Amino acid sequence: MPRASKSDAEKAASGTLQPCRRSRSIVISDATLTETPPVGLTKDAREAWRLAIACAPKGMLTALDVTVLERWARNYALYRKIAKQLDHEDVVALDEEGNISDKLNPRFNALIKVQQVLAACEKELGFTPVSRARVKADPKDEEQNEYDGF
């Protein structure tokens, strides 16, 4: 089982902090996204866009994230649509006689693929707890510690 890595503060306190050992984290720039979704999104995708912008921590999403966020919004809307259809159907497919076959419903397979795309987008955008921990918001918002230079 791997050991938990020390934070930069712990490394600095023990005298082992070196530039090559610093925690690698992403710093977000100033240009933020607006709540206005791009043209061409469906109603559900526009709602997903607004939800993502409203719930994202300040400074988390930038103008460079527009394509990934659009992909996430489209796939989120598609996920909801397929899941709603699948709620009224069986997960396994039926043969011509109406008996249960060994094959999965094609909508279920599509739902799994959309979930994979959503998970990848969520990791890139910092929508998961682990990815949020790796992303730092704008450093201007953080309080300055008088001992940072030591």
C-alpha positions in Angstrom: 0.0 0.0 0.0 1.6 3.3 -1.0 2.3 6.0 1.6 0.4 9.2 1.6 2.5 12.0 0.2 3.4 14.9 2.4 2.1 18.4 1.7 4.4 21.2 0.6 4.1 22.7 4.1 5.2 19.5 5.8 8.2 19.2 3.3 9.2 22.8 4.0 9.0 22.2 7.8 11.2 19.2 7.6 13.6 20.9 5.2 13.1 18.5 2.3 11.1 20.8 0.0 12.7 21.0 -3.4 11.3 22.4 -6.7 11.2 19.0 -8.2 9.2 17.6 -5.2 6.5 20.3 -5.1 2.9 19.3 -5.5 1.9 19.7 -9.1 -1.3 21.6 -9.3 -3.1 23.6 -11.9 -3.6 27.3 -11.5 -6.6 28.8 -13.2 -6.3 32.1 -15.1 -8.6 35.2 -14.8 -10.9 34.7 -17.9 -14.1 33.1 -16.7 -17.0 31.6 -18.5 -20.4 33.3 -18.6 -23.7 31.6 -17.9 -24.8 32.2 -21.5 -24.4 28.8 -23.2 -23.2 28.5 -26.8 -25.7 28.5 -29.7 -26.9 25.1 -30.8 -27.3 23.4 -27.5 -30.6 21.7 -26.7 -32.8 22.9 -23.8 -31.4 20.2 -21.4 -27.9 20.9 -22.4 -28.4 24.7 -21.8 -29.7 23.9 -18.4 -26.7 21.6 -17.7 -24.4 24.4 -18.8 -26.0 26.9 -16.5 -25.9 24.4 -13.6 -22.2 23.8 -14.1 -21.4 27.5 -14.3 -23.5 28.2 -11.2 -22.1 25.4 -9.1 -18.4 25.6 -10.1 -16.1 27.3 -7.6 -15.2 30.9 -8.5 -12.3 31.0 -10.9 -12.5 27.2 -11.6 -13.8 27.4 -15.2 -12.0 29.6 -17.8 -12.7 30.6 -21.4 -10.4 27.8 -22.4 -12.8 25.2 -21.0 -15.6 26.1 -23.3 -15.3 23.1 -25.6 -15.0 20.6 -22.8 -17.9 22.2 -20.9 -20.0 22.1 -24.1 -19.1 18.4 -24.6 -20.1 17.7 -21.0 -23.4 19.6 -21.3 -24.3 17.8 -24.5 -23.5 14.4 -23.1 -25.2 15.1 -19.8 -28.4 15.9 -21.7 -28.0 12.8 -23.8 -27.4 10.7 -20.7 -30.6 12.0 -19.1 -32.6 11.3 -22.4 -31.3 7.7 -22.7 -31.7 7.0 -19.0 -35.3 8.2 -19.2 -36.0 5.9 -22.2 -34.3 3.0 -20.5 -36.5 3.4 -17.4 -39.4 2.1 -19.4 -37.5 -0.8 -21.1 -35.6 -3.9 -19.9 -31.8 -3.8 -19.6 -31.6 -7.0 -21.5 -32.9 -7.3 -25.1 -35.8 -9.4 -26.1 -35.8 -11.7 -29.1 -38.4 -11.9 -31.8 -40.6 -14.2 -29.7 -40.5 -11.8 -26.6 -38.2 -14.0 -24.6 -35.2 -12.6 -22.8 -32.0 -13.0 -24.8 -28.3 -13.0 -23.9 -27.8 -9.5 -25.4 -28.0 -6.2 -23.6 -30.4 -3.5 -24.7 -28.5 -1.2 -27.2 -29.7 1.8 -25.2 -27.9 0.4 -22.2 -24.7 0.1 -24.1 -25.1 3.7 -25.3 -25.7 4.8 -21.8 -22.5 3.2 -20.6 -20.5 4.9 -23.4 -22.0 8.3 -22.6 -21.2 7.8 -18.9 -17.5 7.2 -19.9 -17.4 10.5 -21.8 -19.1 12.3 -18.9 -16.6 10.9 -16.4 -13.6 12.0 -18.6 -15.1 15.5 -19.0 -15.8 15.8 -15.3 -12.2 14.9 -14.5 -10.9 17.5 -16.9 -13.3 20.2 -15.6 -12.7 19.5 -11.9 -16.2 18.3 -11.2 -15.2 15.3 -9.2 -13.9 15.5 -5.6 -10.5 14.2 -6.5 -10.0 16.5 -9.5 -11.3 19.5 -7.5 -8.6 18.8 -4.9 -5.9 19.0 -7.6 -7.1 22.3 -9.1 -6.4 25.6 -7.3 -8.6 28.6 -7.8 -7.1 32.0 -8.6 -4.3 32.7 -6.1 -5.5 36.3 -5.6 -8.4 34.9 -3.6 -6.2 33.0 -1.1 -5.1 34.8 2.0 -1.4 35.6 2.0 0.7 34.0 4.8 3.4 36.2 6.2 5.7 33.2 6.4 5.4 32.1 2.8 8.8 33.4 1.9 10.6 31.3 4.5 
